[in-house]
Each structure stands twice: as structure tokens, then as C-alpha cells.
């Protein structure tokens, strides 16, 4: 009998392996990515205090109108730019990139590229 691999549990295990060595500090908070089927979310988190400093997603009103006619990869790049701009307004320039257990391709890479274009360093 064939058993289907639960891709989300594999992703979560990969994420736990990553998070052992990844930690957001006051000087260098963590840029976390969550990717659902239709949307992508990004947060900049200070793990020492347990605070979310900045957040952005494809559901934000600021970029909702810009998403017409764009594919998911282009939308992820817009979210990356938005989270980068919001972080710079808060005074955050350097971050640690936490890809959330996802492979660094497609939408995750596009979000990172958009954040770099906005001025974040990681």
C-alpha cells in the first residue's frame, strides 16, 4: 500500500531544524515568511522581546489594488518591498531571513528580492 507524504509536516520539521540556529535580536530581527495557497505573509520579529515589529501580506489594503493581473510571484515581490519599506520606517536595516521551512525558490525568493530592493540587508 502506498502512503502519501505529508508535505506540511516535512516543511515543519525543516523549519524546526532551521530555527535551532536562527534567532531574531534587537539589532537584527527575524524576517519570517508564511506561504499559503493563495497569499503570502511576512513579519519582522524581535524574538528577545517576542514582538512583531512590522508585518505585510497580500491582503494589505496598500497593495491589494496593485495585485490585479499579477501572478503570485509578482505579488510576493510587492509584499517584500512593502515589508522592507515599513521596516526602514521603523529603523530596521539588517534582518535574519527565516524562510519558514520553505525552499528558497519561487515566491519565497521573490519576497526576499523585493525586501532587498527596498533596502533591507540580509
C-alpha positions in Angstrom: 0.0 0.0 0.0 1.3 3.5 -0.9 1.4 6.2 1.7 1.3 9.8 0.7 3.9 12.1 2.2 2.5 14.9 4.3 4.4 17.9 2.8 3.5 20.3 5.6 4.9 18.0 8.3 8.1 17.8 6.3 8.2 21.6 6.0 7.6 22.0 9.7 10.4 19.6 10.5 12.7 21.6 8.2 11.6 24.8 9.9 12.3 23.4 13.4 15.8 22.4 12.2 16.4 26.0 10.9 15.0 27.7 14.0 17.6 26.0 16.2 20.2 28.2 14.7 18.1 31.3 13.8 17.2 33.9 16.3 16.0 37.5 15.9 17.6 40.1 18.2 17.1 43.8 18.8 19.9 44.6 16.4 19.0 42.1 13.8 15.4 40.9 13.9 14.0 37.9 12.0 12.1 38.3 8.7 9.6 35.4 8.8 7.7 34.2 5.7 4.5 32.2 5.6 3.1 31.0 2.3 -0.4 29.8 1.9 -2.1 28.6 -1.3 -3.3 32.0 -2.4 -1.5 34.5 -0.2 2.0 35.2 1.3 2.7 36.8 4.6 5.9 38.4 6.0 6.7 39.6 9.5 9.7 41.1 11.1 10.0 39.7 14.7 12.2 40.5 17.7 12.5 37.1 19.4 14.1 38.6 22.5 11.0 40.7 23.4 8.6 38.5 21.5 7.3 41.5 19.4 6.2 41.7 15.8 7.8 45.0 14.6 6.4 45.0 11.1 4.0 42.9 9.0 2.8 42.8 5.5 0.8 40.4 3.3 -1.1 40.2 0.0 -4.2 41.1 2.0 -3.0 44.6 2.9 -5.1 47.4 1.6 -1.9 49.3 0.4 -1.1 46.7 -2.3 -4.5 45.0 -2.8 -5.2 47.2 -5.8 -1.8 46.6 -7.4 -2.3 42.9 -7.5 -4.8 42.9 -10.4 -3.4 40.9 -13.3 -0.2 39.8 -11.4 0.8 36.3 -10.6 1.7 35.0 -7.1 5.4 35.6 -7.6 5.0 39.2 -8.6 2.6 39.7 -5.6 5.3 38.2 -3.3 7.8 40.7 -4.6 5.4 43.6 -3.8 4.9 42.2 -0.3 8.7 42.1 0.1 9.0 45.7 -1.0 6.2 46.8 1.4 7.7 45.0 4.4 11.1 46.4 3.6 9.8 50.0 3.4 7.9 49.6 6.6 11.0 48.2 8.3 13.1 51.1 7.2 10.5 53.5 8.6 10.9 51.7 12.0 14.7 51.9 11.8 15.4 48.3 10.9 18.1 47.9 8.3 19.5 44.4 8.9 17.4 41.3 9.3 17.9 37.5 9.5 15.9 35.7 6.8 13.7 32.9 8.1 12.1 31.1 5.1 9.8 29.1 7.3 10.9 25.7 6.1 10.0 26.5 2.5 12.6 26.0 -0.2 14.3 29.2 -1.4 12.7 29.4 -4.8 9.6 31.0 -6.4 7.5 33.2 -4.1 9.9 33.0 -1.1 12.9 34.1 -3.2 10.8 36.8 -4.9 9.8 38.2 -1.4 13.4 38.2 -0.4 14.4 40.0 -3.6 11.7 42.6 -3.0 12.8 43.2 0.5 16.4 43.7 -0.7 15.3 46.1 -3.3 13.5 48.1 -0.6 16.8 48.4 1.3 16.9 45.6 3.8 20.2 43.8 4.3 20.4 40.1 4.9 
